[in-house]
Amino acid sequence: MSATTQSSIINLTKTIVGAGLLAIPFGFKAQGIFLGVSLIFLAGLASSYGLYIISKVSKKLETGQETSCFALCAITYPKLTLLFDFSIFIQCFGVAISYLILVGDLVPSLFDDYITRTQAIVLSLIIIGPLISFKKLDSLKFGSLIGLTAIAYLTLLIISHSIFDQGDNLTKGHIKYFEIGSIAEILSSFSIIIFAFTAAQNISTIINEIQDKNNLNFVILSANGIAGLLFIIVGLAGYLQFGDNLKGNIILEYDSNLISTKIGKFSLTLMVILSYPLMFHPARISLNNMIFWIESEFITKLDVEDETTGLISHLRVVPFSNKRFNILTILLAGLTYTLAISVKSFELVLALVGATGSTLICFILPGLFGYKLFDTKFSQKISLLLTIWGVSVMITSVFAILYF
């Protein structure tokens, strides 16, 4: 069964909008309103173009061949196939673990610490278990819709506090409209906005499953447009209320005894739980691609004629048997849950993974595909520009993480 345009928009929007939404106001604290909004537009434009490139160059694949990073690498940079799939895998794997860690941090406070952090993470399997058992991304549309409902509540909560709490000047700090913070502050919060639009890990699956492929551009623009609007609204509402006194996740700034705040924390928990399968799905596909590549190159010792021919480049779809699907599902779930329970925080590693993995799959890789597969010189140059932008973002982000 094919996915509808509406379900594709829902899944892509939910892929983009996660717990990072609540950190956008903190990004405005360093960048100021003008630069913060400008960066949202720039990041949304770069992300949209990256997704557009993948949807456009996927037409270069043989008729009936499914779109994937693996397939596109096979006809462009076959020697880098393993590296690119590993980038997608490690990015999604790391984010999935971070979601479980967030569950462990959020849930105990909702129940007055009657359950432990470990119990909270394990209990999330009640919801997550059935969702990661689906092969098709479209099967997650109802979970994504619930997640978007939770996001809508959080957005309304932040807006209402911004409007009705204005009389409380004790918590409001200086507001930068056109001013900017120090270079250290800007660099340290730079990735909050730039990586907010990360969605390339699921675009290939959406391309494969959507019923009317002529609507792909509409899906991409709609998802990024909705996400961008949410980022701007939440960023402005949160920052205008607290100004430079904002400390981080804006939900933590509200009175924890209020019923609305408790519902907000529950909505955030639900949003995080329902975001996990959207990271798990591409991680499992990329892991299967890597295993197949290793089997093909080293175990079965295939004879490849040249860089763009041979069995790998002509496969219509990478084999993914039910047996391997089940094994990888259990393996990945076991690893993510074990790490989430045993490691309470690995912010540095996760930040570095995000700075490299997100940049590769959102900007560098799509740009390289476009440069190699687009027919016109102008499109090739714009694609190369996206890759250069991605490399610049990666260097800047890694530098900021290590030195600020």
C-alpha positions, 0 to 999 in steps of 0.5 A: 500500500502506497503512502498518501501525500498527507501522511508523507508530510506528517512523517517528514514534519515529525522527523524534523520537529523533535525535542530540539524545538524547545531549545530554539528560544535558547538559540535566540538568546545568543543570536538575537531575534534578527539573526536567529530568524535569518538562520532559521530561513537559511537552514530551512532553505538549505535543508529543503534544497538538499531534500529536493536534490535527493528526490530529483536525482532519484530519477536517475536510478533504473526504473523500479529501483528503490531510492536509497543512499546506497543506490545513489552512492552506487552510481556516483561514489561507489567506493564511499557507499559504506562511509555514507551509510555509516554516517546515516546509521551513527547519526540516527543511532545516537539520536535514538539513544538521546531520546531514550535518555530524555525519557529517563530524565522526564518520566520519573518527575511526572510520577513524583519519582515513584518509578526509577529512570531505568524503569521509565526507559524500559516501560517506553518499550510498551509504545516503542516496541510495536512501532519499530516492528513495522517495515514501512515508514508510512505505518508510523503516520498515526504515531507521528500525528499524535506526536505533532498534536503534542507539539501543537500543545507545547507551542500553544503552552509557550505562546500562552505563557508569553502573552499572559505572563508578561506582567512578571518582570522578575524573570525577563532579561534583556532582549536582543532584537538586532544585537548579537551575543559574543562569538563564543555564544553564537558558535555554541548555539549555532547548531541548535538552529542549523541542525533543527531541519535534519530530515534527510535520513527518511526522505528516501523512504518517503520517495519510495512509499509515496503514491504520487511522486509528482507531489514530492516537492510539495511534501518537502516544502510543506514539511519544512515550511510547517517546521520553520513556522513552528521554530520561529513562533516558539523561538520568538514567544519563548525568548520574548518572555525570558530574554537573556535570562533563559537557561535552556529547555524552555519548559523547565522555566515554567512552574512545575506545579501547574497542571499545564506544565505537567501536561507539557512535560507529558506532551514532551515525553510523548513526543520524544517516545514517538520520535524514536521510531523515526530514527530507528527506521533509517538506522536499521535500513543503513545497517542492513545496507552496510552488512550487504556491502561488506558481504558483497565486497569481502565475503562473496568476493564479487567481481566489479567491472568498474566503479559504476557497474556490477551487481551492487549498482544494478540491484533494484533493492538491497535484500532485507529478509524477514529474518534479518529484519527481526534480528537487526530490530532486536539487536538495535533495540537492545543496544540503544536501550542498554546504552541509554540505561547505562550511560546517563549523559554522553553530550560531547559524543552526541554533539560531535555525531550530530555535527558530522552525521547531520551535516553529511546527510543533510548538506554534503551528501545531497550536494555531491549527488547533485553535482554528479547527477544534475545535467546543467552546469548551474544546478551542479554549481548550486549543488557544489555550493551546498556541499561547501556550506555543509563542510563549513557548518561541520568545521564550525560546529566541531570547533564550537563543541570542542572549544566552547 
